[in-house]
Amino acid sequence: MRALRLLFVATFTVLAPAALFAQGGPTDRPALDEAAAMRGRRVYAEHCINCHGSTAKGGPGGPDLIRSTVVLRDRLGSGIGSAMRATPASHDARLTPDQIVDLSHFLRERIEAVVRNRTARGVIDVLTGDPEAGRSYFNGDGRCHTCHSPAGDLKELRARTPDALTLQQRLLFPTLTRSNKQVEVTVTPSSGPPVSGTLVRIDNFSVSLRDAAGDYRAFSRVPGVIVDVRDPLAVHHELLDQYTDQAIHDLVAYLWTLK
C-alpha cells in the first residue's frame, strides 16, 4: 500500500502542472452585448473607420485592431479607453464612457467574427449621418456645388457606386482617370518661353510633363525656374484637413440619396 501511495503522489505531481496549464484562458471576460455592439458599430463608423479600416484590420492611418493586444485584453473599455486618452493627437474625439464601452463590445464582436472567418469581408455601415445636413454642407462650407451638380455629373450616383463605403472612399480620396481633367503644369525656365502640358512627375529636384504634341519634356527645379501646377483635385486635398467626422458622414448620407 505504501508503494501504491508513493506511486499515486508521484503521478499526481507530474500530471497536476500539465492539468493546470491546460486550463482555459481568463474567465472574467464579460458577455457580448449585441445591442451595445450595434451602438459601438455606429461609434466606430463615425470616429474610427477612416484610420482603422472598414473591418478594423488596419488602414493607412491606423493599426490592425483585431490583432491589437490592447483590444484583446480590454474589459469593457478599460484598455481602449486608456489607449485613446494616452494618444490625444490621433484620438481627438471626445467619446463618453458609455461610447467607449459600446466600442469595446463592437471590437469584441469583430474579433469573434474574424475567429470564425479569418477572411472576413463584412462592410461597416457608414450611413450614419444626416442627409439634410449633408445637403447643406454640399451647398455651403464644403463648396462641393462649385464643381459638382446632383443633376449633372452626380446624377444617378448611387446606381454607379457599388456600396456606401466605396462612395466614402471615393469622396475622401478621389482619383483622376483619363476621361477626367488631368493635372496640368506650366514651367517657365530662367530663359525661354513657358512650356505647358500634362504633369508626368514632380519632386523637389525636377518636373516633367507631356506637351500638347505628346512630347516628353523635363526640367530641373533650379533657382529661376517657375513651376505652376493646376490640380483639379486640389480642393479635395484641402478638405481632408477641414472635414469633421460628422461632416463626412452627413455628406456621404446625402450623396447616397442621389439615385
Stockholm file with secondary structure:
# STOCKHOLM 1.0

chainA/1-259         MRALRLLFVATFTVLAPAALFAQGGPTDRPALDEAAAMRGRRVYAEHCINCHGSTAKGGPGGPDLIRSTVVLRDRLGSGIGSAMRATPASHDARLTPDQIVDLSHFLRERIEAVVRNRTARGVIDVLTGDPEAGRSYFNGDGRCHTCHSPAGDLKELRARTPDALTLQQRLLFPTLTRSNKQVEVTVTPSSGPPVSGTLVRIDNFSVSLRDAAGDYRAFSRVPGVIVDVRDPLAVHHELLDQYTDQAIHDLVAYLWTLK
#=GR chainA/1-259 SS CHHHHHHHHHHHHHHHHHHHHTSCSCSCCCCCCHHHHHHHHHHHHHHTHHHHCTTSSCBTTBCCSTTCHHHHTCSTTHHHHHHHHHCTTTCCCCCCHHHHHHHHHHHHHHHHHHHHCTTCCCCCCCCCSCHHHHHHHHHTTTCGGGTCCTTTTTTTTGGGCSCHHHHHHHHHSCCCCTTSCCCEEEEECSSSCCEEEEEEEECSSEEEEECTTSCEEEEECCTTCEEEEECTTHHHHHHTTTCCHHHHHHHHHHHTTCC
#=GC SS_cons         CHHHHHHHHHHHHHHHHHHHHTSCSCSCCCCCCHHHHHHHHHHHHHHTHHHHCTTSSCBTTBCCSTTCHHHHTCSTTHHHHHHHHHCTTTCCCCCCHHHHHHHHHHHHHHHHHHHHCTTCCCCCCCCCSCHHHHHHHHHTTTCGGGTCCTTTTTTTTGGGCSCHHHHHHHHHSCCCCTTSCCCEEEEECSSSCCEEEEEEEECSSEEEEECTTSCEEEEECCTTCEEEEECTTHHHHHHTTTCCHHHHHHHHHHHTTCC
//
